[in-house]
């Protein structure tokens, strides 16, 4: 009887620890909150770059969601087309496709900025097919051309769905969903084993990992 009790106890403990781990690594979705739950006014851009009747901030967020719905496979490859055309991609492509369908062609825009600011980018051979798909280059581009905002996650009212967040070696789009602390979810593509593309992982990555936070308009 005692042995049976011990076995059941061990199974329960393993199940609890397994649940905690699965939730921690976002296999089990976290509860979601919105701006209204924290009294935060949703930002609406005054710009509609592609004149489709949807403001840039909303447009970028909508288009990023459309892109991740295709469940792109993670693979780093070079494309003569610049933008991946075979259902594969990496973290930078989430941002590139989100902006492209809102009227911002990062391939062209980053290439132009590199030519105008060569000393900042420190690139020996310019190649517009790949330069806009590198995190370092995108951070410089957004810093030069867009609105720079706080990188402090605790300033929750300063983070809005559609914002761009840059890490030391990663990049993604801020979601309009938030966790119970008000910290937003991240829409990103990090590795070949990723199950969910919209996750509560900003705290998991850590404050020191964030190097940039930008808003297009």
C-alpha positions in Angstrom: 0.0 0.0 0.0 2.8 2.3 0.9 4.7 1.5 -2.3 1.5 2.3 -4.3 1.2 5.6 -2.5 4.8 6.5 -3.3 4.3 5.6 -7.0 1.2 7.7 -7.3 2.9 10.7 -5.5 5.9 10.5 -7.9 3.5 10.4 -10.9 1.6 13.4 -9.6 4.8 15.4 -9.0 6.1 14.5 -12.5 2.8 15.5 -14.0 2.9 18.9 -12.2 6.5 19.6 -13.2 5.8 18.5 -16.7 2.8 20.9 -16.9 4.9 23.8 -15.5 7.7 23.0 -18.0 5.4 22.8 -21.0 3.8 26.1 -20.0 7.1 27.7 -19.4 8.3 26.8 -22.9 4.9 27.8 -24.4 3.8 24.4 -25.5 0.7 25.1 -23.4 -0.7 28.5 -24.4 -0.7 31.2 -21.7 -3.7 33.2 -20.7 -4.1 36.3 -22.9 -5.0 39.8 -22.0 -5.5 43.0 -24.1 -4.7 46.7 -23.8 -8.1 47.4 -22.3 -7.4 45.0 -19.4 -4.6 47.4 -18.3 -6.3 50.7 -19.4 -3.9 51.2 -22.2 -5.1 53.0 -25.3 -4.4 51.1 -28.5 -2.1 53.1 -30.8 -3.4 53.9 -34.3 -0.9 55.3 -36.8 -1.9 58.5 -38.7 -0.1 57.0 -41.8 -1.5 54.5 -44.3 1.5 53.9 -46.6 -0.3 51.6 -49.0 -3.6 53.4 -49.0 -5.6 50.3 -48.2 -7.8 52.0 -45.6 -5.9 50.4 -42.7 -3.4 52.4 -40.7 0.3 51.2 -40.7 0.4 49.9 -37.2 -2.7 47.8 -37.6 -1.7 46.8 -41.1 1.7 45.5 -40.0 0.2 43.5 -37.2 -2.5 42.0 -39.5 0.0 41.1 -42.2 2.4 39.5 -39.8 -0.4 37.3 -38.5 -1.2 36.3 -42.1 2.4 35.4 -42.7 2.8 33.2 -39.6 -0.5 31.5 -40.5 1.4 29.9 -43.4 3.6 28.2 -40.8 6.9 28.9 -42.6 9.6 26.4 -42.1 12.8 27.6 -40.4 15.8 27.6 -42.7 18.5 30.1 -43.5 19.0 30.3 -47.2 20.0 32.8 -49.9 17.3 33.9 -52.4 17.9 35.7 -55.7 14.4 37.1 -55.2 15.5 38.6 -51.8 12.2 37.6 -50.1 11.9 33.8 -49.6 9.5 32.2 -52.1 9.5 28.5 -50.9 7.6 28.6 -47.6 10.9 28.8 -45.7 12.3 31.7 -43.7 14.0 33.1 -40.6 13.2 35.7 -37.9 13.9 38.7 -40.2 11.4 37.5 -42.7 8.5 37.9 -40.2 9.3 41.6 -40.1 10.0 41.9 -43.8 6.8 40.4 -44.9 4.8 42.2 -42.3 6.1 45.6 -43.6 6.1 44.6 -47.2 2.3 44.1 -47.3 1.8 47.4 -45.5 3.7 49.2 -48.3 7.3 49.1 -47.0 9.7 47.2 -49.2 12.6 46.6 -46.7 14.8 45.0 -49.4 14.8 48.4 -51.3 14.7 50.6 -48.2 17.6 48.9 -46.4 19.7 48.8 -49.5 19.2 52.6 -50.0 20.0 53.3 -46.4 23.2 51.2 -46.6 24.4 53.1 -49.7 23.7 56.4 -47.9 25.3 55.3 -44.6 28.1 52.9 -45.5 30.2 53.7 -42.5 27.4 52.7 -40.1 26.7 49.4 -41.6 30.4 48.4 -42.2 29.5 46.1 -45.1 32.3 45.3 -47.6 30.1 43.9 -50.4 26.6 45.3 -50.6 24.0 42.7 -51.6 20.4 43.8 -51.3 19.1 40.3 -51.6 20.4 39.4 -48.2 21.4 42.6 -46.4 17.8 43.3 -45.3 17.5 39.8 -43.8 20.3 40.4 -41.2 19.3 41.5 -37.7 22.3 43.9 -37.3 21.4 45.7 -40.5 17.7 46.0 -39.6 18.5 47.5 -36.2 20.6 50.2 -37.8 17.9 50.8 -40.5 15.1 51.2 -38.0 17.2 53.4 -35.7 18.0 55.7 -38.7 14.5 55.9 -40.1 11.8 55.1 -37.6 10.6 56.0 -34.1 12.8 54.6 -31.3 11.0 53.7 -28.1 11.8 52.3 -24.7 13.4 48.8 -24.3 12.1 48.6 -20.7 9.5 45.8 -20.6 8.0 47.2 -17.3 6.8 50.3 -19.2 3.9 48.3 -20.6 2.0 51.2 -21.9 4.9 52.0 -24.3 4.5 48.6 -26.1 1.9 48.2 -28.8 1.0 45.5 -31.3 2.8 46.1 -34.5 6.0 47.5 -32.9 9.3 46.0 -33.9 11.6 44.5 -31.2 15.3 43.8 -31.9 17.4 41.5 -29.7 21.1 40.9 -29.8 20.7 38.2 -32.5 16.9 38.0 -33.1 14.0 40.2 -34.2 10.2 40.0 -34.1 7.0 41.9 -34.0 5.1 42.8 -30.8 1.7 41.3 -30.4 -1.4 43.0 -29.2 -1.9 40.1 -26.7 -0.4 40.5 -23.2 0.3 38.3 -20.3 -1.1 38.8 -16.8 1.6 41.4 -16.0 0.8 43.4 -19.2 4.0 42.4 -21.0 3.2 41.7 -24.6 3.5 38.5 -26.5 6.1 38.2 -29.3 5.4 37.2 -32.9 8.6 35.6 -34.2 10.3 32.7 -35.9 13.2 31.5 -33.8 14.1 27.9 -34.7 13.0 24.7 -36.6 11.3 23.3 -33.6 9.0 26.2 -32.8 5.4 25.2 -32.5 3.7 28.5 -31.8 4.8 31.7 -33.6 3.0 34.0 -31.1 4.4 33.5 -27.6 4.7 34.9 -24.1 8.5 34.8 -24.2 9.9 38.3 -23.6 10.5 37.8 -20.0 12.1 34.4 -20.8 14.5 36.1 -23.2 15.4 38.7 -20.5 15.6 42.5 -20.5 19.3 42.5 -21.3 18.7 40.7 -24.6 16.7 43.6 -26.0 18.6 46.2 -27.9 15.9 48.0 -29.9 12.2 48.9 -30.0 10.8 50.7 -33.0 7.6 51.9 -34.5 7.3 52.5 -38.2 5.0 55.5 -38.2 
